[in-house]
C-alpha cells in the first residue's frame, strides 16, 4: 500500500504541472481581448495591470485585510493550545514570521489565510473552534499554513485579477462590435462573427480556469499539510465534519445530492475526493463514504475573548 513518503512526490509533481497549465490558460485567455482591442500593446498593457494590482495588494498588511473581515487578533494567552500548534507548524514549514491567529465570532465552520510567508495571518471562526477537536484543528491550521508557505493567496489574487480584466476586456470588445453595427447594416463591412464568438466565451472560460486553479491549490495544501503533521487522518476527520455541515444547506437547496456539474463551479474540490486522497497517503483504502465518526479529542480547545462590556471570559469546548 502507498505511504505518505512515497505518494507525496508524484502528487506534488502532478499538482504543480496542473498549476502551471491553468495559469498559462488564464494568461492566454486574457491575451485574447487585449489583442483584439489594441494588438500586442493591448496584451502588454493587460499583463502590466495584473503586475501593478499584485504589487499594490502585496502592500496591504494581513492585519488590515483580516480586520476588514471582522476578525480580531487572538493573543497567545487567549489561545495557548492553538498557538503551540501553530508555532510548531511554522517551524516545520520553515516560516520565520511571527505566527498570527485571528478570531471571527461567526458561527460558520471556516478558516482562511491571508498574505504570504513573510506577512500573513490565519483566521478561524468560533463555529470551527466549538466543533472540531485539537487534532482536527491542527490539520486545518496545517492546511492554512501551507497556503501561506506557497503564497496561494497571492496566486489566487493574480488569477482573480486576470479574470476581471478578461471580463472587462471582453465587454469593451463587444461594445466596439456593437458600435460597428451601423456600418455592418450599411454593407460597408462584415460582422466579425468569429471574433464575436471567441470574445463571448473568454469570460466564462477564464472564470472556470480560476475555479480550477483554486481547487488545485486546495489539493496541494492538503498534501503539504500532511507533510507538516504526518497525520492525514486528522485533516481527513476535520473534512468529514465540514462535509456533514455543508451538506445540510446543499441538500436543502437541491433536495438530494448536488448534481455532478456543480463541482466545476466550486472553489474547493469535492470533500469525499479530498478525504480519499488523504487516506490513501495513510495506506488506507477509502473507496467508500467519508468517515462518520471523528477521532476522540486529545485536549479541549480553550480561547478567551472580550464580551460587549470589555470583560474577558473563557470559552471552554468539551466533546
JOLIN-V758105 format. One record per residue. N is the residue number from 1. RES is the residue in one small letter. NEAR is the number of other C-alpha atoms within 10 Angstrom. D_CENTER is the distance of its C-alpha to the mean C-alpha in whole Angstrom. Layout:
# JOLIN-V758105
n->N res->RES near->NEAR d_center->D_CENTER
n->N res->RES near->NEAR d_center->D_CENTER
This chain:
# JOLIN-V758105
n->1 res->x near->10 d_center->30
n->2 res->x near->14 d_center->27
n->3 res->x near->13 d_center->26
n->4 res->x near->19 d_center->23
n->5 res->x near->12 d_center->25
n->6 res->x near->11 d_center->26
n->7 res->x near->17 d_center->23
n->8 res->x near->18 d_center->20
n->9 res->x near->12 d_center->22
n->10 res->x near->10 d_center->22
n->11 res->x near->15 d_center->18
n->12 res->x near->15 d_center->17
n->13 res->x near->12 d_center->19
n->14 res->x near->13 d_center->18
n->15 res->x near->19 d_center->14
n->16 res->x near->15 d_center->16
n->17 res->x near->11 d_center->18
n->18 res->x near->16 d_center->16
n->19 res->x near->19 d_center->13
n->20 res->x near->12 d_center->17
n->21 res->x near->14 d_center->18
n->22 res->x near->21 d_center->15
n->23 res->x near->18 d_center->15
n->24 res->x near->13 d_center->19
n->25 res->x near->16 d_center->19
n->26 res->x near->25 d_center->17
n->27 res->x near->19 d_center->20
n->28 res->x near->14 d_center->22
n->29 res->x near->22 d_center->21
n->30 res->x near->25 d_center->21
n->31 res->x near->25 d_center->25
n->32 res->x near->20 d_center->26
n->33 res->x near->30 d_center->27
n->34 res->x near->25 d_center->27
n->35 res->x near->18 d_center->30
n->36 res->x near->17 d_center->32
n->37 res->x near->17 d_center->32
n->38 res->x near->12 d_center->33
n->39 res->x near->13 d_center->34
n->40 res->x near->12 d_center->32
n->41 res->x near->11 d_center->32
n->42 res->x near->18 d_center->30
n->43 res->x near->20 d_center->27
n->44 res->x near->14 d_center->28
n->45 res->x near->15 d_center->27
n->46 res->x near->21 d_center->24
n->47 res->x near->18 d_center->23
n->48 res->x near->12 d_center->24
n->49 res->x near->14 d_center->23
n->50 res->x near->18 d_center->19
n->51 res->x near->14 d_center->21
n->52 res->x near->11 d_center->22
n->53 res->x near->15 d_center->19
n->54 res->x near->16 d_center->17
n->55 res->x near->12 d_center->20
n->56 res->x near->9 d_center->20
n->57 res->x near->14 d_center->17
n->58 res->x near->15 d_center->17
n->59 res->x near->10 d_center->20
n->60 res->x near->12 d_center->19
n->61 res->x near->14 d_center->19
n->62 res->x near->19 d_center->16
n->63 res->x near->21 d_center->19
n->64 res->x near->12 d_center->19
n->65 res->x near->16 d_center->16
n->66 res->x near->23 d_center->15
n->67 res->x near->14 d_center->19
n->68 res->x near->10 d_center->18
n->69 res->x near->11 d_center->16
n->70 res->x near->15 d_center->19
n->71 res->x near->21 d_center->18
n->72 res->x near->17 d_center->21
n->73 res->x near->19 d_center->21
n->74 res->x near->21 d_center->22
n->75 res->x near->16 d_center->25
n->76 res->x near->15 d_center->26
n->77 res->x near->10 d_center->29
n->78 res->x near->18 d_center->27
n->79 res->x near->17 d_center->25
n->80 res->x near->16 d_center->26
n->81 res->x near->17 d_center->25
n->82 res->x near->21 d_center->21
n->83 res->x near->18 d_center->22
n->84 res->x near->12 d_center->24
n->85 res->x near->18 d_center->21
n->86 res->x near->21 d_center->19
n->87 res->x near->16 d_center->22
n->88 res->x near->16 d_center->23
n->89 res->x near->23 d_center->19
n->90 res->x near->21 d_center->19
n->91 res->x near->13 d_center->23
n->92 res->x near->13 d_center->22
n->93 res->x near->19 d_center->19
n->94 res->x near->11 d_center->21
n->95 res->x near->17 d_center->20
n->96 res->x near->12 d_center->23
n->97 res->x near->14 d_center->21
n->98 res->x near->14 d_center->22
n->99 res->x near->21 d_center->20
n->100 res->x near->19 d_center->19
n->101 res->x near->23 d_center->18
n->102 res->x near->21 d_center->17
n->103 res->x near->23 d_center->18
n->104 res->x near->22 d_center->18
n->105 res->x near->14 d_center->21
n->106 res->x near->14 d_center->19
n->107 res->x near->13 d_center->20
n->108 res->x near->17 d_center->17
n->109 res->x near->18 d_center->15
n->110 res->x near->16 d_center->11
n->111 res->x near->21 d_center->10
n->112 res->x near->19 d_center->8
n->113 res->x near->24 d_center->9
n->114 res->x near->23 d_center->10
n->115 res->x near->25 d_center->12
n->116 res->x near->22 d_center->13
n->117 res->x near->23 d_center->16
n->118 res->x near->13 d_center->19
n->119 res->x near->19 d_center->17
n->120 res->x near->25 d_center->15
n->121 res->x near->26 d_center->14
n->122 res->x near->25 d_center->13
n->123 res->x near->23 d_center->13
n->124 res->x near->24 d_center->14
n->125 res->x near->19 d_center->16
n->126 res->x near->18 d_center->20
n->127 res->x near->16 d_center->19
n->128 res->x near->23 d_center->17
n->129 res->x near->26 d_center->20
n->130 res->x near->18 d_center->22
n->131 res->x near->20 d_center->21
n->132 res->x near->25 d_center->20
n->133 res->x near->24 d_center->22
n->134 res->x near->21 d_center->22
n->135 res->x near->25 d_center->22
n->136 res->x near->27 d_center->19
n->137 res->x near->23 d_center->17
n->138 res->x near->23 d_center->18
n->139 res->x near->28 d_center->16
n->140 res->x near->26 d_center->13
n->141 res->x near->26 d_center->14
n->142 res->x near->29 d_center->14
n->143 res->x near->28 d_center->10
n->144 res->x near->24 d_center->9
n->145 res->x near->29 d_center->12
n->146 res->x near->29 d_center->11
n->147 res->x near->29 d_center->8
n->148 res->x near->27 d_center->11
n->149 res->x near->21 d_center->13
n->150 res->x near->16 d_center->12
n->151 res->x near->18 d_center->11
n->152 res->x near->24 d_center->7
n->153 res->x near->20 d_center->7
n->154 res->x near->19 d_center->11
n->155 res->x near->17 d_center->10
n->156 res->x near->16 d_center->7
n->157 res->x near->17 d_center->10
n->158 res->x near->20 d_center->13
n->159 res->x near->24 d_center->12
n->160 res->x near->18 d_center->12
n->161 res->x near->20 d_center->15
n->162 res->x near->27 d_center->16
n->163 res->x near->25 d_center->16
n->164 res->x near->17 d_center->17
n->165 res->x near->22 d_center->20
n->166 res->x near->28 d_center->21
n->167 res->x near->22 d_center->21
n->168 res->x near->15 d_center->24
n->169 res->x near->25 d_center->25
n->170 res->x near->25 d_center->26
n->171 res->x near->16 d_center->27
n->172 res->x near->17 d_center->30
n->173 res->x near->21 d_center->31
n->174 res->x near->18 d_center->31
n->175 res->x near->11 d_center->33
n->176 res->x near->12 d_center->35
n->177 res->x near->16 d_center->36
n->178 res->x near->12 d_center->37
n->179 res->x near->11 d_center->40
n->180 res->x near->16 d_center->41
n->181 res->x near->14 d_center->42
n->182 res->x near->11 d_center->46
n->183 res->x near->12 d_center->46
n->184 res->x near->15 d_center->45
n->185 res->x near->11 d_center->48
n->186 res->x near->9 d_center->50
n->187 res->x near->10 d_center->50
n->188 res->x near->10 d_center->50
n->189 res->x near->12 d_center->46
n->190 res->x near->12 d_center->44
n->191 res->x near->16 d_center->41
n->192 res->x near->11 d_center->38
n->193 res->x near->10 d_center->37
n->194 res->x near->9 d_center->35
n->195 res->x near->15 d_center->33
n->196 res->x near->14 d_center->33
n->197 res->x near->11 d_center->31
n->198 res->x near->14 d_center->29
n->199 res->x near->23 d_center->27
n->200 res->x near->17 d_center->27
n->201 res->x near->13 d_center->25
n->202 res->x near->23 d_center->22
n->203 res->x near->23 d_center->20
n->204 res->x near->14 d_center->19
n->205 res->x near->16 d_center->19
n->206 res->x near->26 d_center->17
n->207 res->x near->20 d_center->14
n->208 res->x near->19 d_center->14
n->209 res->x near->22 d_center->14
n->210 res->x near->26 d_center->11
n->211 res->x near->23 d_center->9
n->212 res->x near->22 d_center->11
n->213 res->x near->26 d_center->9
n->214 res->x near->22 d_center->5
n->215 res->x near->20 d_center->7
n->216 res->x near->20 d_center->9
n->217 res->x near->26 d_center->7
n->218 res->x near->22 d_center->6
n->219 res->x near->22 d_center->10
n->220 res->x near->24 d_center->10
n->221 res->x near->23 d_center->9
n->222 res->x near->24 d_center->11
n->223 res->x near->27 d_center->14
n->224 res->x near->23 d_center->14
n->225 res->x near->27 d_center->14
n->226 res->x near->25 d_center->17
n->227 res->x near->18 d_center->19
n->228 res->x near->20 d_center->19
n->229 res->x near->20 d_center->20
n->230 res->x near->16 d_center->22
n->231 res->x near->20 d_center->21
n->232 res->x near->24 d_center->19
n->233 res->x near->23 d_center->21
n->234 res->x near->23 d_center->20
n->235 res->x near->27 d_center->16
n->236 res->x near->27 d_center->17
n->237 res->x near->26 d_center->19
n->238 res->x near->24 d_center->17
n->239 res->x near->23 d_center->15
n->240 res->x near->21 d_center->18
n->241 res->x near->21 d_center->18
n->242 res->x near->18 d_center->15
n->243 res->x near->15 d_center->16
n->244 res->x near->13 d_center->20
n->245 res->x near->13 d_center->18
n->246 res->x near->14 d_center->16
n->247 res->x near->14 d_center->19
n->248 res->x near->12 d_center->21
n->249 res->x near->11 d_center->20
n->250 res->x near->13 d_center->20
n->251 res->x near->12 d_center->23
n->252 res->x near->11 d_center->24
n->253 res->x near->11 d_center->23
n->254 res->x near->10 d_center->24
n->255 res->x near->10 d_center->27
n->256 res->x near->11 d_center->26
n->257 res->x near->11 d_center->23
n->258 res->x near->14 d_center->21
n->259 res->x near->8 d_center->22
n->260 res->x near->8 d_center->20
n->261 res->x near->8 d_center->19
n->262 res->x near->9 d_center->17
n->263 res->x near->15 d_center->14
n->264 res->x near->15 d_center->14
n->265 res->x near->13 d_center->13
n->266 res->x near->14 d_center->10
n->267 res->x near->17 d_center->7
n->268 res->x near->18 d_center->7
n->269 res->x near->19 d_center->10
n->270 res->x near->15 d_center->13
n->271 res->x near->17 d_center->14
n->272 res->x near->19 d_center->17
n->273 res->x near->15 d_center->16
n->274 res->x near->21 d_center->14
n->275 res->x near->25 d_center->17
n->276 res->x near->18 d_center->19
n->277 res->x near->22 d_center->18
n->278 res->x near->26 d_center->18
n->279 res->x near->24 d_center->21
n->280 res->x near->20 d_center->22
n->281 res->x near->24 d_center->22
n->282 res->x near->19 d_center->24
n->283 res->x near->14 d_center->27
n->284 res->x near->15 d_center->26
n->285 res->x near->13 d_center->27
n->286 res->x near->16 d_center->24
n->287 res->x near->13 d_center->25
n->288 res->x near->8 d_center->26
n->289 res->x near->11 d_center->24
n->290 res->x near->20 d_center->21
n->291 res->x near->17 d_center->23
n->292 res->x near->10 d_center->25
n->293 res->x near->9 d_center->26
n->294 res->x near->18 d_center->24
n->295 res->x near->14 d_center->26
n->296 res->x near->11 d_center->28
n->297 res->x near->14 d_center->27
n->298 res->x near->10 d_center->28
n->299 res->x near->13 d_center->28
n->300 res->x near->17 d_center->28
n->301 res->x near->23 d_center->25
n->302 res->x near->18 d_center->27
n->303 res->x near->22 d_center->26
n->304 res->x near->16 d_center->28
n->305 res->x near->19 d_center->27
n->306 res->x near->10 d_center->30
n->307 res->x near->9 d_center->31
n->308 res->x near->7 d_center->32
n->309 res->x near->6 d_center->35
n->310 res->x near->8 d_center->34
n->311 res->x near->8 d_center->35
n->312 res->x near->12 d_center->33
n->313 res->x near->12 d_center->33
n->314 res->x near->11 d_center->31
n->315 res->x near->15 d_center->28
n->316 res->x near->12 d_center->29
n->317 res->x near->15 d_center->27
n->318 res->x near->13 d_center->29
n->319 res->x near->11 d_center->29
